[in-house]
Amino acid sequence: MIRTPAAVLLCLALAACRPEADMPPTTDSASPPAAPGVTPTIQDVKRAHEAELMALRGVVSVGIGLDGAGNPAIMVGLDSPRAQTEPEIPPMLEGYPVVTQVVGTIRPL
């Protein structure tokens, strides 16, 4: 069987583009700490605090969006107004604003 370099490259490229579902799961969901003097990315901050935010009563989502001024923010979605939960949600996480929104109950389709 004769293989051309283009065919070999195509096969390698297709193998590298597998869906992430085919990849083994990672066991460490926490981000490594940022180096001194380096601000962690908003993705790292969300990932580091998502579990603790989702554990709060009424929190149905944690994401990344923009605050009222157009700055990157951690978005926390509540199922309904929660007078007891809202004070437990910090206004800032590692330098990023946290915006709380009532988004309602989230149900799978």
Secondary structure, 3 states (H helix, E strand, C coil): CCCCHHHHHHHHHHHHCCCHHHCCCCCCCCCCCCCCCCCCCHHHHHHHHHHHHHCCCCEEEEEEEECCCCCEEEEEEECCCCCCCHHHCCCEECCEEEEEEECCCCCCC
